[in-house]
Amino acid sequence: MEQFGSNELKGGKKVNPVLLFLQHLFSYLLLLLMVAMVFSIISQEYIEAGVIGFIVLFNATVGFLQEYKSEQTLAALKSLSASFSTVRRGGEILEINSRDIVPGDIIILEEGDIVPADLRLIETSSLEINEATLTGEAAPVHKVIEERINAEEALGDRANMAYSGCVVTRGRGEGVVVATGQRTELGKIAQKVSKKGSKATRMQIELRKLAISLFIVGMLLGVLVLGVHSFVVDKEVSMYAISLGVAAIPESLMAVLTLAMAMGVKRMAKCGAVVRKLTALESLSSTTDICSDKTGTLTQAKMVVANGFACGLGAFAVQGTGWHPVGEVKFSVRNGCTEENGTINKGKFERELLSSELLRSVESSTGMNSSAIHQLVLCSTLCNSATVTSASSAEGTKAVGDPTEIALECFAQKLGFTRNSVKGTVLMTVEFPFDSVVKKMTRVYKNEYSGKHVAYLKGALEAVLEASSFYLNCNNEVTEITEEYRQILFSEMNKMAGRGLRVMAFAYRNMDDFNEDITRDDVDNHMILIGLLGIYDPPRDEAKESVEQSRSAGINVRMVTGDHPATAAAIAQDISILSSGEDPHAGTMVGHELDRMSKSQLDDLLVLPRVVSRCSPDTKVNLIHALHRRGKVVVMTGDGVNDAPALKSADIGVAMGQGGSDVTKEAADIVLSDDNISTIVKAIKEGRRISDNIQKFIVHLLTGNVAQVIALIVGLSMRDRYNEAVFPMSPLQILWLNMITISPPALSLAVEKAEADIMERPPRKKGESLFTKDIILDIFVYGVLGGALTLASFVIAIGFVNPVQLQNESYTPANLSAPYWENNSVQDLAFHDYLGIYCNQRCTLPTEEACEEMYACSLVQRARATAFATLTFILLLNGFNCRAAAKTVFEAGILKNKFMTASLFFGIALMIPTMYIPIVNKQYFKQRSITIEWAIVVASAAFFFTVCQVYKKAKQVFIRRRRKAKVELMRKRSHSRMTRTDLRSARSDVDLSSLTHSNSQQNYKSDNQINRKERAAKVHVKVEPMSESRV
């Protein structure tokens, strides 16, 4: 133990909670707020400092909790594989914790055990091990004892080795431990996975740049304020600089972004996708290729009988998938034998079972035989070690044993027959287990009542034919096998093998010569051939639909598997990765062929293969790197350990939660709790929705910042009689707007439903900026308009509404002497005379009358409340604007987002108390209650809403004209460069699956090596004018 260490895989580096919290605390956005907090404390504005401090802690805490929680998700997904093992030490058999195993221990393996370490086998008895987690092969590997190990052989071909993490499906064996922990094949893959760290995504980089930019802008705005005041810093100047700096920061951005991601994670978890890394949500929207493992991902990892051939009756298909024994047998050819209909179901079979005295056929003489289909069912279940416990639902059905034998048992149960049907009637007396050399298995049963014996045989067709002399014809008569009939059998076998099925043959004979010393050679002769069964790992029910949905979304689905090329191609055609009429060789490639190609050779290929068979872990990684060089964003799915390096290399690694290994889950960004391929498509749809919604609420949040900055910068020109700038809005009003008012609409945008065509448009371009030209334009238009209206409402409230009121209120501005009023009226006052003095500060005089007499700030405070209310209404209405970039509020459905409607009333309800509660309004928000000024607020909000709808209508017209012009231009170019023959050639040669729904805005391409002529062909083939409803 001291020399080799414990037999366990080393986990990844643990997250330090303190460092993670500090990382969120000292982000650029929060740093500027902390600077503002320090200046507020220096200026003795403790209320503002406290609020800013709370905002800083809130943002840091929300980000920390969500990321820390995502880092801990894996612990809940890890299984307790191989916790205890049986070992032979010092001649004693012990059961110890698997982590205490060391090299040199002898491990005893039984059916159902998980191999705890890498073993060199020293004893086997019909031992078969499922190595799908390492090789991807669904079929178990028969293990034998060989003298030498060929290091160049693939793992799946090393018959004398058992590898850590694999499952014993049949037999027993013993092996000496040769590697433990990180030195096992499983550990080597785990080390490859742990070497690669995660990179920052495009969104993270852009938000970091935005934070830095806003930090710099905020500091420059502060310097601007100081410069305007000739760098004479006093309390008024410092507070104005703080206000402008705070206005430039979207304080709720990181909190809303984190919460939006968390809500997206929660929605994805409900549909079966557990997100381990939030960065994966962004990459999902740009996904162009899904490289999927076959076994357990596109298929069910449950072998079933799909087709068969019953001697004398002909070929048939077996309905039903998975291990749930429900389905029918449908004959397509009956070779002249007539039946009432070509379908056999459970009920019909059971009736014929009794009428044909099938149970007694076990004791019958040679001349008393039931039909081949009955004998085929009987042989399938009796020459079998697997156990299938049926239930009312597929989820409740349990199966134990070799996957192939489970498939045979399910086939028998679909027709209502199990070993329990003859329990107490027959007893197995002799078994000759499956041997990889002779490729067959035989069992002999004895009837308990008559003492007669019947032998049942299954195996490869060649082996069974060698032991068979007869077959059952359509009249249930024993007929001698001719060369012509042998060719019929091989033809049927080749048909099933061509569809990717594993074919097994079955035979039986009544034994009058049975004795206790009988050998395999004595039994396996003069058999009566009864038929063939084709077994395969069927596609998931939802796999085909998922592939087609991906194609409509501009996403290529590629299969990468360790299976045989014919099997892979057959499954690929079943689920539409390859079209049914397509030559399988056109879109497929064997793994070693791809591995032998250099980078330049791979890059020179017109298109990369959609099906790669017999691939190793390195093959999958090479394919992903080749796609990356073409600018693709790749999702890799898988469940086995062999998939882990590829999952780590991909942009998004998706692991299976039920059948996936711990190493695979560690490497994955997303874990599917239901192992459902359709969940990947749902996750991509959700990723696109999240990406769209992030852009929507970023527009909304930055609109508020632009409006506030414009109002405050222009507000520098408004000076009181002592040449001090007057706040159009106070610091606490700005913080309120940025956190309380604007956040609920932003969160409402985060839960906005996906647009109807979200899975009908190509993926986002890789590297496309979060801030596109359209988004920047929207922020500018909405922000400038909102800022201008806010400032206008402030000015109008002071320069028009209030002076009218003042004529009846005997208003005397502070520090204007009585002689001034003897020769002048209210109308003779200059604008700055209405701004009072020191109105940015909190009044400390004992009474309100004293404050007004000294500073005369009531006009400013009423105007400030007007501006505050105006911007509040504008920001709340802007949430409705941002729901759709190019649709008016009414076209998008004004009441469809109930959270947005609620946030409108919520924002207004919270704003009212800040204006009308004494002390709160004047001392903290530095504003007063308003009356007639509400007319300005309503008019400004209505003007903003109307202009925005006109702007969107103009935007629709512009987009429509631009799109039509581009489509027409591309059509003209394609017609001028191609003849009709070239077009037909391009249709057959170019991979059109990646061109679905081409869009002139997306500049969507296949691979970067396509020449100009072929690219023109692609444009001509798929370009369609986008309907106006898609705007």
N, C-alpha and C positions, 0 to 999 in steps of 0.2 A: 504493500500500500504506500509506503514511503517513497519507493522508487518510481512507481507508475501513477500514483495518485488515485483518486476515487473514480469509479466508472460512471461518470456523468458529464454532460456537455456543459461547458462554461457559458453562463448567461452573458448578455450584453451589459455594457456599463450602466450602472444604476443612475437615475436622475437625482441630483442634489437639489432638494426643494428650496434651500436658501439661495443658491446660485441662480436657480430658475426664476425665483421671485425678483431678485435684484436685476436680472436681465430684463424683465418686464418693467421694473420701476424706472430704470435709467434709459428708457427709449427717448428718442429725440423729441417727440411730441410732449412727453411728460417733463422733460428737462426744461423746456421753455416755460411750462406752467409752474415748475418749481422756482424758476427765476422770478416769475411774476409774484409768486407767493412770498418770496424773500423781500421784494420791494414793497409789497403790501404791508408786511410786518414792520419794515423800516419806516413806512409812512403812517404807521399806527392805524391802518385800516384792517383791524383784526377780523371783522366779519368776512370781508373779501378773502383774506388770507386763509381763514378756516374753510370756506367753501372750496377754494382752489385746492387746498390740502386734501379735502375729502374726495374731490374729483380725481386727483392723482392716485390716491390709495385705491379708489374704486376701480379705475382702469387697470392698474397693476394687478389687483386681486382677481378680477374677472379673467384676465389673460392667463395668469398663473394657474388658477384652479382648473380651467378647461384643458390646458396643455398637460398639466400634471395628471389629470384624470385620464387623458388619452394615452399617456405613457404607461399607465397601470392596467390598461384593458387586457393586455396579453395574459396577465396572471389568471384572469377568470376563464381564459380559453384553453389553458394548458391541461393536458390529460395526465393521468397517473400511469403511464405505460410501463409495463415490466417492473413493477415495484419489488417483487420477490422472485427468486429463481432457485431451482433445485440443482445442487452441485455435489460432486463426489470429491471429497477431500480426505486423504489418509485412509482410504477404504471405507469411509462412512458417507452416507447420503444425508445431506443437510439442506435446509431451506433457509436462505440468507437474503438480506437486502441486496438488490441488484447493484447498488452503488459500491458494495464491498467486494465485488468480483475483481480478480486480478489475473493477469496472464499466467497460464499454466493450470488454472482451474478446469475441471471437466464438468461441462454443463449437460444436464439431462433434459431433453426436449420431448414434450408430449403434444398431442393435437390441441390447438388453441393457444399454445404458449407464444409469447413474444420473445424473439431472440434477444438476450440482454447484452451481447457483445459479439465481436467478430470471432467465428469459430472455424477451426479446421476439423471436419467431420471424421470420426474414427469408427462410428458404428451407425448404420441406418436400417430401418425396417419400413419399407413403403413410405419413406419420408418425402413429403412435398411441402414447399415453403412458398408463400406468396411474397414476391419481391417487388410488388408494384410501387411501393414507396421509394425504391431506389431506381428501378429501371423503367417504370411506367407500364410494364406488361401485366395485364389482368390475370392471365393464366398462371397457375402455380408452377414452380420449377421442381422437377423430380430430382432428388439428391442421391448421389451414389458416392462410394469411396474410391478415389483414384490416387495413384501414387504421386503424381506430379501436378503442380499448379502452373499453368501458363499465364505469366504476368501480363501478356499482351491481349489475352482474351477479355471480352467485355464481362462485367459483373454477372450478367444474367447467364453466361455460358460457363461459369465456374461451378460445376456440379458438386464439388467436394467442399464447398464453403457455405457457411450460413452467416448472414450479416445482421448486425444490430438493427433493431426496429422492425424487422420482417416477422411475419406471422406464420406459424406452423399450421397448415390446413389439413394434413393427413399424416398418419404414421407416427413413428417415434425415432429418436436418434440420440447420439452422444457426440460431443465435440470438445476439443481442447481450445481454450481461449487464447487467441493470438494477438488481439488488440482490444483495448478498452478506451472509454471516454473519447477524447479528442483524436485519438489515433485510429479509431474505427473509420470505415468508409462514410458512415453517417457524420462523424465528427469532422472529417476532412471537408465535407460539404458545408457544415456549420461554420468552419473557419473561413471559407471563401465568402460566405454570407456576411460575416462580421467585419471583413476587411473594408468594405465599402461604406462610407458615411453618406448621410443625406445632404443634398444640395438645396440651396435656397431656390424657391420657385420664382416664376416671373412676377406673380402678384406680391410676394414678399419683397423682392428687389424693388419693385416700383413703389410700394408703400414706404419702404425705407428711404427711397429717394425723395418721395413726397414729404416724409417727416423731416428730412434734412433740409429740403427746400423751404418748408414752412418755418422751420427753426430759424433759418437765415433771414427769411422775409420778416418774421416777427421781430428779430433783432434790428433789422434795417428800419422797420417802421418805428421802433422805439428811438433809434438814432434820428429819424426824420422829425419826430416830435421835439426832441431836444434841439435839433438844428433850427427849427422854426422859432424856438424860444431862445435863440442865440446861446444855447448850452447853459442857460441859467436855470439850474435845477432847484425847484422847490416842491412842496407837497402837491400842488396842482399839476405841475408838469409831469412829475413822476407817475401820478395816478392816471393821467391821460395816456402816457406811454404804456402803462400796464394794460389799460383798457384796449388799446390798439393791438398790442401783442396777443392778448387773450382772444380778441376778435378774429385773429388770423389762424387760430388753432381750432380744428374740429375736435373738441374735447371728447365727444362721444364716439368718434370714428372707430377707435380700436375696440371699445366696449361693444358697440353695435356689430362690428365685424366679427368679433369673437362669439357673440351671442347668435348671430346669423349662422355662423359655421356650426355652433352647437345645436341649433334647431335643425339644420340640415343633417347633421350626424344622427339626431334623434329620429328624423323622418326615415333616413336610410336604415337605421336599426330596426324600425318597424317592418320594413320590407325584407329584412334578412341580411343586410350588409353592415357589419360592424367596422367602423372607421378607426384605425389605430393612429393614423397620422393625418392631421387636418390638411396638410399640403396636397394630399391626394384629391381633395374635392376640387381644387382649381384645375389640376391636370386632366380630370375627367372631361371637362368641357372641350378640350383640345384633342381628345383621343381620335386617332386616325386608324389604328390597327389593334385588333385583339388577337394575340397569339395564345391559343388555348391548348392545354393538354387534353388528350382525348379521354383517358380512363378516369371516370368519376367526375368529370367536368362537363364534357359534351355527352358522355354516356353515363349509364346508371351505376357502373361498376358492379353489376349483377348479371351474371350470365343467364341467358334464357334460350329455350328452344324456339327457333323462328320458323324453320322449314324442315320438311322431312320427306322420306320416300318409303312407302309401305309396299313390300313385295306383293304383287298381284292387284294392288289397289291404285298405285301411282303416287304422284307428288301431292303434297299438301302443305298448307301454311297454318301456323299456330298463332292465334291471336293472344293479346295480352302481353304486358311487359312487367318487368320487375319480378319479385318473388311472391307476389300475391297470386295464388293459384286460381285465377279466374280467366277464362278464355275458351275459344272454340277451335276445332280443327276443321279446316275447309279444304276439300280436295279440288284440284284443278284438272287432273286427268285420272281416269279410272280404268284405263286399259280394257275397255269392253265390259267391265263389271258394272252393273246398274244398281243404283240405290234409290231410295225414295227421294233423297236430296243429297247434295254434296257436303252437308255440314253435320258434324258430330259435336254435340255439347254434352255437358255433364249428365243431364237427365237421360238423354237418349242412350249414352254410353252405359249408364248403370242398368237400364232396361235390357240392353243387348247383352250386358255382362251376365245377367241371370239366365236369360234365355239360351245363351251359348254355353252355359255351365262352365264358365271360365275358371271358377275356383276348382272345379273337379278336373280341369285340363292338366293340373299339376300332376295328377295321378293317372292321367289317361294313357292309352297306348298310342303308338305312332300314328295310327289311323284316325285318331280322334283329336282334331285340331280346330281351334277357333281362328278367326281371321288374323291377318298379320298385324293389324292395328292393335288388337287386343294383346297379342303376344309382345308387341313392341312396348306397350305400356307396362306389361308385367315385367319384362326384362329391365326396363328403365328403373323401376323402383326396387326390384329384388337384387339386382346386381349393382348395389349402391350402398354407400355408408353414410350419406348425408341425412340430416333430419330437418324437416320443415314443419314448423308449428303454425298452422293456419289461424287466421283471425278474421274478423268481419271487415277489417280495413287493411290496406297495404302497409300502413305504418305499424300495425300491430303484429304482422307476420314476422316470425323469427326463423332464422336458418343457421345451421351449424354444419361445417364440413367443407369439402372441396367445392369451389364455385361451379365446376362442370357438373358434378353430381347433384348439387342443389338444383341446377337447371333441369336435370332429368327428373328429379323428384317432383318439382313443380309441374312439369309436363304431365306426369302421371296424375297428380292431384287435380289438374285442370279438368281431367276426365273422370274424377271421382274415385281414383284408386290409390291406396297407400299400403304400406307394409302392414298397417293395422288391420287391413281388410282380410288378411290371411293369418293374422296372429292367432296362434293356437292350432292352426291347420298345417302349416309348414315350418320346418326348422332348418337353418343353414348347417350343413355338415362339413363342407369343405370350401375353403377360399384360396384362390391363387391370385394374390394382389397384383395391381398394375405394375408392370415392369417396363422400363424405358427401352429395353432391348427388344422384347417381343411385342411391345405396344398393345397389350390387351390385358383384360381382367376377367376372371371366371369365378362363378360361385355355383355350388351344388346344393339343392334343397331337397329335403325328404318330407313326404307327406306323413303326418303323424298317425293317420288312420290306416292308410293302405300300405305304407312302407316303401312306396315307389319314390324314385329319385329323378329330378330334372335339373339339367345344367343350363346356366345362362351365361352368355359371353358378350362382352362389348370391347371395342377397341378400334384401331385404324382399319379402314376398309381392306387394305392389303392383307393385314394379319387375320382378320375375320374370314376373308375369302379363302385364305389358305387352309383354315380349319373347317370350312363349310363345303358340303357336297350337294346340298339341296336348297330350295327356297319354296315358300308358300305361294301358290298362284291365286287367282281371283276366286277360285272355287274352294279355297282353303285346302287344296291338295298339295302334297309334297311332290315337287318336281325337281328333276336334276338340273343343276346349273350348267348352262351351255356357254360357249365362248361369246355368242351373240348377246346373251343376257349379262355376261360380265361387262361387255361394252356399254350396255344400258346403265348398269350400276355406276361405272366410272364416269359416264356422261352426266348422270345426276349429281355425282359427287363434285365434278368440275363446275357445274352450274352453281352449286351452293358455295364452293370455295371461291368462285369468282365474285360472289357477293360478300366476301369477307367472313364467311362462316367456318367454324371449326367442325369438321364432319366426323361423326362416329358411326360405326356399323354395329348391328346387334344380331345375335343368333341364339338358338336354343336346341336342345335335344333331350328326349326321354332316355334315361339310362337304365337298361336292364342288366348291364354288366358292372354295376357299382360294387366296389369293395373298399375296405378301410385303407389299403395301401395304394390306392389309385394315384397316378401322377398327372401333371398338367398335360403331357402328351397323350395320355390315355383319354382324358376328357375332351380335349380340343381337337376332335376329329368327327367327320360325318355330321357336322352341325347343320341345322336348318336355318338359312338366312331369312330374317324377317323384315329388315329395312335399315334405313339410314336416318340420322337426325343431324340437323345443322344448328350449331350453337354459336351464339355471339353475345357480345356486350352491347345491348341496344341503346340507341340514342335516348336522351331524356325527352320526355313528351314535349317540353317547351323549347328544345334546342333549335329546331328548324325555324320556328317563329322568331326566336331571338336573333338568329343569323339574318333573317330577312329584315327585321327591324333595324339591325345594325347597318345593313347595306343601304336601306332607305335614308339612314342618317349620315351616309358618306363614310362608313367605317368598314374596313376590310377585316373579315374574320379568317384567321389562319390556324390550321391544326398542326401541332407539333407533338409527335408521339413516338413511343418506342415500338409500336406495333408493326406488323407486317404491312408492306405497301398496299397489297390488295385489300386488306381489312381496313386500313386507313382511308383508301380511296372510296370504298363502299360506304363507310359511315359518312364521309364528306359529301357524297352524292345524296345520301338520305336526308341530310340536314341542310342541303343547298349551299354548302361551301363550294362544291363543284356542281355545275348544272348537270341535270340528268342526261342530256345528250352530248355532253362534253367528253372528249377523250381524256381519261384519267391521267395519262402521262403528260398532258399539256400543262397541268397546274400542280404536278407533284414532283418531289425530289427525295431521294434517299439521303439520310443524314451524312453518310461518309462522303457522298458526292459534294455536298455543301461544304463539309469540313476541308476537303482538298482544295477548294477554290480560294484564291487569294482575295484580298480586299478589292483590288482593282477589277478582278473578274466578276465578283459579286456586284460591284457598282455598275459594270457594263451590261448586266442583264436588263432587258427591257422592263420586266416585272419580276418580282421575287415569287417563289412558289407559295401556293396557298395551302399545300399539304406537304409536310416533311415527316417521313416515316423513318423508323430505326434510328432515331436521333438520340445522342448522348446529351448530358447537361451542357457540354461545351457547344454542341450544335445549336441549342436554343439560345445561348448567349451570343453566338456568332450571328444568328439571324436577327436578333434584337439590335446588335451593333450595326448591321447592314441597313436596317430600317432607320436607325438614328442618323446614319450618314445621308439618308434621303430626306431628312427633316421630318420624320414621322414621330408621333407621340404614341407610345406603345403600352398597352395593357397586357400583362402576362398572367394567365390563370393556371393554377395547378394545385395538387394536393400532396404529391409525393416529395420526399426529400430531394429527389433528383431535380425537382422544379425550383428549389430554393435559390441557386445562383442566378437563374434567369429572372426570377421575381425581383431580386435585388437589382439586377441590371436594367429592368424595365422602368419606365416612368411611373407606372402604377403596378404594384404586385398584388394579386388577388389570390388568397388562399382559401381552401375549403375548411370550414370549421368543424364539420363532423368527421370527415375522412382524412383531413390534413394532419401532417406531422407537426410536432412542436417547432422543428427547425423551419418549416415552411411558414408557419404563422409568425415566427420571429422575423422572417425576411419580408413579410407582406405589409402593404399599406392598408389593405382592406381584407377582412375575413368574412366569408359568407357563412352565416350560421346555419343556413338551410341547404348549402351545397347546390344551389339552384342557378343554372346558367342564365336564366331570365333575370335574376337579381342583378347581374352585371349590367344588363341593358337598362334596368331601372336606375342603377347607380349612375350610369352615364347621363341619363335623362335628368336625374336630380343634380348632378354636377353642372350640367348646362343651366339648369334653373337657378342654382346658387350663383353661378358666374354672372348670369344676366341680372339677378337681383342685387348683387354686390355693386355692379355698375350703376344701377338705379338709385340705391341709397347713397352712393358716393356723390352722384350728381346733386341729390337733395341736400346732403350735409355741406358740401362745398359751396352750394348756392347761398346758404345762410352766411358762411364766412365772407364770401365776396360782397354780399349786400352790407354786412356790418362794417367791413373795412372801407368800402366806398363812402358810407355814411360818416364814419369817423374821420377819414382823411379830408373829405370836403368840409367836415365840421371844424377843422383847424382854422378855417377862415372866419368862423363866427367867434368874435371876441367881445368880451364885456368892456365896460368903460375903463378898466385897468389893463386892457390888452391881454387878458387871460382867455385861452380857448375854453369853450363851454361844451361839455359832453352832450351830443344828441341823445346818447344812452349811457347809463351808469355802468360801472364794471359788473355789478350784481345782475343787472338786466341782461348784459351780454352772456354771462355764465348761465343764467336762467334759460335764455334762448337756446344756447348751445347744448345744454344737457336736458332740460325738462321739456321744452317746447318741441325741439327738433327730433329728439330720440324716438318717441312713440311712432311718428310717421315713418321714420327710418326702419324701425323694427317691423312695421306693417309691410314695408316694401320687401323686407327679408323673407316674409312668408307669402309673398305674391305667388299665385299659381303660375305654372309653366304656360307659356304661350302655345297655342294650338299646333303650330308648325315646328315646334322646337326639335322634334326628331325627324324632320324632313329637310333640314338644311345641313350643309357641310359643317365640319368642326371648325372651331376658331383656329386661325392660323397660329402655328407655333411661334412664340415670341411676339405675337400681336400685343401692342400696348394696351394697358387697362384704360388709358386716357386717349381714346380715338379722337379724330377731328370732330365727329358729331357730338361726342360727350363734352369736349372742351367748349364747343359752340353753345351747347345747352347750358352749361355752367355760366358762361359769360352772359348770355342773353337773360337768363332768369336772375342771375346775381346782380347785374347792372340795373335791370328793371326794378328789382326789389330794393336795392340800395337807393336808387333815385327816388322811388316813391316814399321810402322811409324818411329820407332827408326832406323831401317836399312836404310831407305831413308835419314835420317838426317846424319848418319855416312858416307854413300856412297857419299852424296853430298859434304861433307867436305874432306873425305880422298881419293876420287878417281877423281871425276869430276873437282872439283875446283883446285886442284894442277896442273892438266894438263893445265888448263887455265892460271894459275899463271905464268907458264914458259914464256908466251908471254906478261905478264902484268907487269913485273918488280916489283912484290909484295914484300914489306918489312914489316914483322910483327912488330907491335909496340914494342918499347923498346929493339929491337935487334940491337946492335951497328954495325957500318960499318966493323970493323975487323972480325966480325962473318962471313960476306958474302965473305970476301976475301978467306976464306978457306972452305966454305960450299956452297951447292946449295939448291934449294927448296926441293929436295928429301931428304935432310938430316934433315929437320925439324921434330920434334916430333909432335904427334897428338895435344897435348895441345897448341902448338905454333900457330895452325890454329884457335884457339878459341878466340883469341883476349883477351882483358881485359875489365871488367865492361860492358859486352855486354848485360846484363839483364836490364840495366838502359837506360833511355831516354837521349840522348846526348844533352847537353845544350850549346855546343860551337857554335860560330856564323856561321860557314860554314861547309858543308859536308866534304870538304877536311880536315879541321882541325880535325873533329871527327875521320875520318879514319886514319889520321896521328897519332892521340893520342891513339885511342882504337883498330884500325884494326878489326872492327866487320863485315865487308862486307861478309866474308865467313860464319860466324855464321848466319847472317841474310838471306843469300841465302839458306842455309841448313834449316833454320827454316821455310822459305816459302815452301821449298820442302816437309818437314814433314807435314806442314799445308795442302798443296794441296793433299798429299797422303791420309791423314786421312779424308779429305773432300770427296774424291772419294770413299773411303772405306765405310764411313758411308752412303753415298747416295746409293751405290750398296747394302749395307746390308739391306736397306729397302725392296728391291726385295726379298732378302733371307728370310726375316721374314714373308712374305705373306703366306707361308705354311711351317709347321714344318718339314714335311718329304717328300716334293716334291721339285724337282729342280725348278729353275726359269722358265725353258722352259715348264715343266709339268704343272705348275700353270698358265701359260699364261703370257708371259713377258709384254704384252701390255694391259692386261685386266683391270688393275687399272690405269685409265687415270690420276688420281691425283698423283700416284707414279711416272709416267713418267714425268709429269710436274714438280714435286719436284726435279727430277734429274737435269733438265736443269735450274731450278730456283736456286738451290744450287750452281751450277757451275757459273752461271751468277753473283751471288752476291759475290762469292769469288774473281773473277778476279779483280775488282776495288781495293780490299784491298791490292793487290800486286803491282799494276801498277800506282796508283795515288800517286804522290809525297806527302811527309809529312805524309799522312795517313799510308803508308806502313812502313816508318822508325820510325816516331815519336810515333805512336799509336800502331801499330801491331808489331813493332820491327823486320821487315823483309824487303827484297829487291825483286825486280822483278827478275824472273828466265828465262832462255832460254833453254840450253841443259838439265837442270834438269827435264824438262817435260818428258823426256824419262824414268827417274826413277819413276815418278808419274804414268805414264801409265802402266809400267811394274809391279809395285807393286799392282795397282788396278786389273790388269788382273790376277795376281797370286792369289790374295785374292778371286776373283770371281770363278776361276777354282777350287781351293782347297775346297771352300764351296760346290760346286756342287758334287765333289767327296765324301765329307763328308756326304751329304744327300743320295747319292746312297748307301753308306756303311750302313747308318742308316736304309734305307729301307730293306736291306737284313737282318740286325740284328733283326728288328721288326718282319719281316715275319717269320723268323725261331723261334723266341721266342714265337710268337702267335701260330704257328702250334704245337710246343712242348707242350704248355700249354693245347691246345684243346685235343691233343692226350692223355695227362696225365689224364685229366678229364674224357674222354671217358672210359679209362681203369678202373678208379676208379668206375664210375657209373655202368659198366658191372659187376664188381666183387661184388658189393653190392646189386644189384637188380635182381630179376627174372622178366620175362615178365609180370607176373600177378601184381607184385608190381608196374611196370611201368604204366599199365592201371589204377590201383587204384590211383596212384599219379596224372595222367592226369585229373581224375574226381574230386579229392579232393583239389588239390593245386590251388591257384589263379594264373592262368597262365597269366592273363592280365598284371601283373606287371613284367613279365619276358621277354617281347618282346625284340628281338635283344640283348640277353645276350652276354657279351663281357668278354673275359678272363682278360682284363686289368681293368675292372670296379669292379670285385668282387661284382656284383650286387645281392642283396638278397631281399626276400619278407619281412617277419617279423622275429624278432629275436628269436621267440620261436619255429621255425621249427627245428625238430631234424635232426641228421646227415643223416639218411636214406632218409628222405623226401628231404633234400637239395641235396643229390646226385641224387634223381629222377628228380628234377628241372633242374639240370645241363644236365642230359642225354636227357631230353625232348627237350630242346631249344638250346643247344649249336650247333652252326654251324660254320664251318671254314670261316673266313672272307676273302672275295675275295681280290685279290691283288689290285683291283681298289680302295678299301677302305683305303689303306695305307695312 
